[in-house]
Amino acid sequence: MADQTMPRPLPEGARPVAFRGGGFRTRRIGYVGPLVFIAILAVLEIGTRTGIISNLSMPRPSDVGLAFVDLFNTGLLWKHLLPSLERLLVGGSLGALAGVAIGILIGLFSLARAGLVPVVAAIFPVPKIALLPLFIIWFGIDETSKYALIAFGTFTPTVVATYGGVDNVDRGLIRMGQSFGLSWLSIVRKIVLPGALPAILSGLRVSLAIAIILLVAAEMLGAEYGIGAYILEAGSLYDLERLFAGVTILSVMGVLLSWAIGRIERALLSWRV
């Protein structure tokens, strides 16, 4: 008996048809991003050296690199970076964990949705930076107020992304699980949470970017060390090279956080085709 799994030969004159069911799946092209950054830096370097771009408004990238090297050699890099990372880790983690928990409650329970959605809708559009003086009055000028501000700013977008993800889970899959006799907890663990995970991780990208913004704002008021304090000091001295070195550090932090979330997505969402 012939092996049914072997592909049949094409008739003479026929040609294979390309696969057309890729579902808009994207390809990872790793070298394009670094090339774009290099091109931008090259344009800025040439523009500042030729005078097309004024050095009073934009420093040379090479001078910013020298300022960063000096920051590293003097040891100030770690004195400013480590406190910022600690504040971002503590505040961002607290806000993200609380946001995911509350978002799941809103998505799963009608009573929680009825009581909490109006509260989230009321506090979501409030500029969190404007609340910094209030947090200082409540928690003092030490680390607690910085943690609280970052956590609060991370909390609300995470809540919205989480319960939106839960709402968008295919109800047909939930009904199928119920028809097979799965318990409520099994349906939540095996169907709802995996289905909502893409939206939760996308929301975390936005939330952590907001956390970096609030980190800088909190450190500019009442912090001796931190990237925000370093940028504020450089700006007050009109030291553009040091200022842009600090901004570069923040950009690198954002890129690394986005990369980390991307790795988590590939690890947890490998079931997606």
Backbone torsions as a table, in degrees:
resi	resn	phi	psi	omega
1	MET	NA	131.1	-177.3
2	ALA	-68.9	147.8	178.7
3	ASP	-70.7	116.9	-176.6
4	GLN	-73.2	-14.2	-178.1
5	THR	-85.0	-11.9	-179.6
6	MET	-72.5	136.8	179.0
7	PRO	-67.2	140.4	179.8
8	ARG	-77.3	142.4	177.8
9	PRO	-66.0	144.0	179.7
10	LEU	-73.5	143.4	174.6
11	PRO	-60.7	156.4	-178.6
12	GLU	-63.1	132.3	179.9
13	GLY	89.0	-9.5	-179.8
14	ALA	-86.7	155.4	177.6
15	ARG	-129.8	147.6	-178.1
16	PRO	-66.5	148.0	178.6
17	VAL	-95.4	130.7	-179.8
18	ALA	-63.9	144.6	178.2
19	PHE	-65.7	128.2	-174.7
20	ARG	-120.3	19.2	-178.0
21	GLY	-114.3	37.6	-177.5
22	GLY	-72.3	-15.4	177.4
23	GLY	66.4	35.5	180.0
24	PHE	56.1	34.0	178.4
25	ARG	-72.5	129.5	-176.2
26	THR	-84.8	157.7	175.9
27	ARG	-106.3	143.2	176.5
28	ARG	-86.4	119.9	178.1
29	ILE	-118.4	93.9	-168.5
30	GLY	-69.9	-25.8	-172.4
31	TYR	-85.6	-13.0	-175.4
32	VAL	-68.6	-44.4	-179.1
33	GLY	-57.9	-52.9	176.9
34	PRO	-59.0	-35.8	178.7
35	LEU	-64.4	-38.0	178.4
36	VAL	-63.9	-45.2	178.2
37	PHE	-61.0	-43.4	-179.9
38	ILE	-63.0	-40.7	179.5
39	ALA	-64.3	-41.6	178.8
40	ILE	-63.4	-44.6	179.3
41	LEU	-64.2	-38.3	179.0
42	ALA	-64.6	-42.2	179.0
43	VAL	-63.4	-43.3	179.3
44	LEU	-65.7	-40.6	-179.8
45	GLU	-64.2	-46.1	179.8
46	ILE	-65.6	-42.4	-178.4
47	GLY	-63.7	-40.8	-179.9
48	THR	-74.3	-31.6	179.5
49	ARG	-75.0	-33.2	-179.5
50	THR	-86.9	-9.4	179.5
51	GLY	90.4	-1.7	176.4
52	ILE	-62.6	-38.2	176.3
53	ILE	-109.0	127.5	-176.9
54	SER	-70.6	135.3	176.1
55	ASN	-69.3	-13.6	177.3
56	LEU	-75.5	-20.6	-179.4
57	SER	-112.6	-22.6	-178.5
58	MET	-144.1	116.2	178.5
59	PRO	-76.2	162.4	176.1
60	ARG	-68.7	137.3	176.0
61	PRO	-56.2	-33.8	178.5
62	SER	-65.4	-38.0	177.6
63	ASP	-69.0	-35.2	175.7
64	VAL	-64.2	-39.6	176.6
65	GLY	-62.2	-40.2	177.2
66	LEU	-65.2	-38.4	177.1
67	ALA	-64.7	-37.5	178.0
68	PHE	-66.9	-41.4	177.3
69	VAL	-61.9	-41.5	178.0
70	ASP	-64.7	-38.5	177.6
71	LEU	-62.5	-38.0	179.0
72	PHE	-71.5	-44.5	-175.7
73	ASN	-66.5	-33.7	-179.8
74	THR	-79.6	-9.4	-179.2
75	GLY	84.0	-1.8	-179.6
76	LEU	-71.2	-22.5	-179.2
77	LEU	-57.1	-49.5	-176.9
78	TRP	-74.0	-30.1	176.9
79	LYS	-64.2	-32.0	178.7
80	HIS	-91.9	-35.6	-173.5
81	LEU	-75.5	-43.7	-175.4
82	LEU	-62.9	-44.4	175.3
83	PRO	-61.4	-36.8	179.3
84	SER	-65.3	-43.0	179.2
85	LEU	-63.9	-38.8	178.3
86	GLU	-63.9	-45.8	179.6
87	ARG	-62.9	-41.8	179.9
88	LEU	-65.8	-41.8	-178.6
89	LEU	-65.9	-47.8	-177.3
90	VAL	-68.9	-53.4	-177.6
91	GLY	-65.2	-44.6	-179.8
92	GLY	-64.5	-39.7	179.5
93	SER	-66.0	-44.8	179.3
94	LEU	-60.7	-46.5	-178.9
95	GLY	-66.4	-40.8	-178.1
96	ALA	-68.7	-43.9	-179.9
97	LEU	-64.1	-44.5	177.9
98	ALA	-65.0	-38.7	179.7
99	GLY	-65.1	-42.5	178.2
100	VAL	-64.4	-43.2	-179.1
101	ALA	-63.2	-47.8	-179.8
102	ILE	-67.1	-38.8	178.5
103	GLY	-62.3	-39.1	177.7
104	ILE	-66.9	-41.1	177.1
105	LEU	-60.3	-44.5	179.7
106	ILE	-64.0	-39.3	-178.3
107	GLY	-70.8	-26.9	-173.1
108	LEU	-102.2	-27.4	-172.4
109	PHE	-120.3	127.7	-177.9
110	SER	-64.7	-37.7	-178.9
111	LEU	-65.2	-42.9	177.7
112	ALA	-64.8	-38.2	178.5
113	ARG	-63.7	-44.6	-177.8
114	ALA	-65.3	-34.2	-176.2
115	GLY	-89.7	-32.2	-170.7
116	LEU	-99.9	-28.8	-179.0
117	VAL	-60.2	-43.4	176.5
118	PRO	-61.8	-35.0	179.0
119	VAL	-66.8	-45.8	179.4
120	VAL	-63.6	-41.3	178.8
121	ALA	-63.8	-29.8	-179.3
122	ALA	-76.9	-37.3	-175.3
123	ILE	-93.5	-16.0	-176.3
124	PHE	-62.5	-45.2	-177.3
125	PRO	-79.3	-3.1	-179.0
126	VAL	-72.4	126.4	177.2
127	PRO	-62.5	118.8	-174.5
128	LYS	-68.4	-30.2	178.9
129	ILE	-62.3	-33.9	-179.8
130	ALA	-66.3	-18.5	-179.2
131	LEU	-89.0	-2.6	-177.7
132	LEU	-57.2	-46.3	177.3
133	PRO	-58.9	-35.9	179.1
134	LEU	-67.1	-40.2	178.2
135	PHE	-65.4	-34.1	177.3
136	ILE	-67.1	-38.3	177.2
137	ILE	-65.4	-41.1	-177.4
138	TRP	-72.7	-47.6	-169.1
139	PHE	-110.7	-3.3	-177.4
140	GLY	89.3	176.2	-174.2
141	ILE	-92.6	2.9	-177.7
142	ASP	-83.3	-158.4	-172.7
143	GLU	-66.4	-27.9	-174.5
144	THR	-60.9	-41.6	-179.9
145	SER	-65.7	-34.7	178.6
146	LYS	-69.2	-44.4	176.7
147	TYR	-59.0	-44.5	-176.1
148	ALA	-65.2	-41.7	-180.0
149	LEU	-64.5	-45.2	179.9
150	ILE	-65.4	-41.4	179.5
151	ALA	-64.1	-41.8	-178.8
152	PHE	-66.4	-40.5	178.6
153	GLY	-68.1	-30.3	178.2
154	THR	-79.7	-28.5	-172.0
155	PHE	-64.3	-53.0	-170.1
156	THR	-65.4	-46.1	178.2
157	PRO	-66.5	-28.5	177.5
158	THR	-68.7	-39.5	176.7
159	VAL	-60.1	-48.7	-177.4
160	VAL	-62.3	-44.4	-179.8
161	ALA	-65.5	-36.0	-176.0
162	THR	-71.8	-51.0	-177.8
163	TYR	-72.6	-23.7	171.6
164	GLY	-67.2	-39.3	176.7
165	GLY	-65.2	-40.4	177.4
166	VAL	-64.0	-41.6	179.6
167	ASP	-63.1	-31.1	-175.3
168	ASN	-88.4	1.5	175.5
169	VAL	-64.7	136.3	-177.6
170	ASP	-59.2	116.3	-179.8
171	ARG	-67.3	-22.6	175.8
172	GLY	-63.3	-37.4	177.4
173	LEU	-67.0	-38.7	178.9
174	ILE	-65.4	-43.5	178.4
175	ARG	-63.8	-36.4	178.6
176	MET	-65.7	-40.8	176.5
177	GLY	-62.5	-39.6	177.6
178	GLN	-65.4	-38.7	-179.9
179	SER	-67.2	-26.4	176.5
180	PHE	-86.8	2.1	174.9
181	GLY	82.7	20.5	177.6
182	LEU	-70.0	145.9	177.3
183	SER	-72.4	165.3	179.8
184	TRP	-59.5	-42.4	-178.7
185	LEU	-66.3	-37.5	179.1
186	SER	-66.6	-39.1	178.4
187	ILE	-63.5	-43.4	178.8
188	VAL	-64.0	-43.7	-175.1
189	ARG	-74.5	-36.4	-172.7
190	LYS	-99.7	-19.1	-176.0
191	ILE	-120.5	-53.5	-171.7
192	VAL	-69.6	-52.8	-176.1
193	LEU	-64.7	-45.8	175.3
194	PRO	-60.6	-36.3	179.3
195	GLY	-69.7	-30.9	-179.2
196	ALA	-88.2	-12.1	-174.1
197	LEU	-60.2	-40.8	177.4
198	PRO	-57.7	-42.0	179.1
199	ALA	-68.3	-36.9	179.6
200	ILE	-64.1	-45.1	-179.4
201	LEU	-67.9	-36.7	175.4
202	SER	-64.2	-39.3	176.6
203	GLY	-64.8	-33.9	178.5
204	LEU	-65.9	-33.2	176.2
205	ARG	-58.4	-45.6	179.8
206	VAL	-69.2	-42.9	-176.7
207	SER	-62.9	-42.1	-178.4
208	LEU	-71.9	-30.6	173.5
209	ALA	-64.8	-41.4	175.7
210	ILE	-63.4	-37.0	179.8
211	ALA	-61.9	-38.7	178.2
212	ILE	-65.5	-41.2	178.1
213	ILE	-60.4	-46.5	-179.2
214	LEU	-69.5	-30.6	175.7
215	LEU	-59.2	-46.8	-179.8
216	VAL	-63.6	-43.6	-179.8
217	ALA	-62.8	-41.6	-179.4
218	ALA	-67.3	-36.9	-178.2
219	GLU	-75.8	-21.5	177.6
220	MET	-74.6	-10.8	-179.7
221	LEU	-126.5	99.7	173.1
222	GLY	86.4	33.0	175.5
223	ALA	-131.5	132.3	177.5
224	GLU	-80.3	-39.4	180.0
225	TYR	-124.6	149.9	-177.1
226	GLY	142.7	156.7	-178.5
227	ILE	-63.6	-37.5	177.6
228	GLY	-63.8	-42.0	177.3
229	ALA	-65.0	-37.2	178.7
230	TYR	-66.0	-42.7	178.7
231	ILE	-65.6	-40.2	179.4
232	LEU	-63.5	-42.4	179.3
233	GLU	-65.3	-43.2	179.1
234	ALA	-64.6	-39.1	179.4
235	GLY	-67.2	-37.8	179.1
236	SER	-66.6	-27.4	177.2
237	LEU	-92.6	0.7	-176.4
238	TYR	54.5	39.8	177.2
239	ASP	-95.4	89.3	-173.0
240	LEU	-66.8	-32.0	-179.4
241	GLU	-63.9	-47.1	177.7
242	ARG	-67.6	-37.2	179.2
243	LEU	-61.2	-47.1	-179.7
244	PHE	-71.1	-26.5	173.3
245	ALA	-63.4	-41.5	176.1
246	GLY	-65.1	-41.9	177.7
247	VAL	-62.4	-38.0	178.1
248	THR	-62.8	-39.9	177.4
249	ILE	-61.2	-42.8	177.6
250	LEU	-63.0	-39.9	178.6
251	SER	-63.4	-41.8	178.5
252	VAL	-64.2	-39.0	176.6
253	MET	-60.4	-43.4	178.3
254	GLY	-63.7	-41.2	179.2
255	VAL	-64.8	-42.2	-179.4
256	LEU	-66.5	-38.6	176.8
257	LEU	-64.7	-42.6	177.7
258	SER	-62.7	-40.6	178.4
259	TRP	-63.9	-41.8	-179.7
260	ALA	-63.9	-41.9	178.0
261	ILE	-65.6	-37.3	176.4
262	GLY	-61.5	-40.3	177.0
263	ARG	-64.9	-39.9	177.9
264	ILE	-63.8	-41.1	178.0
265	GLU	-60.0	-45.5	-179.4
266	ARG	-65.8	-30.8	179.7
267	ALA	-76.7	-41.9	-174.4
268	LEU	-90.2	-21.0	-176.7
269	LEU	-112.9	31.7	178.1
270	SER	-68.1	-13.8	179.4
271	TRP	-75.1	-16.5	178.9
272	ARG	-73.8	136.8	-179.7
273	VAL	-96.9	NA	NA
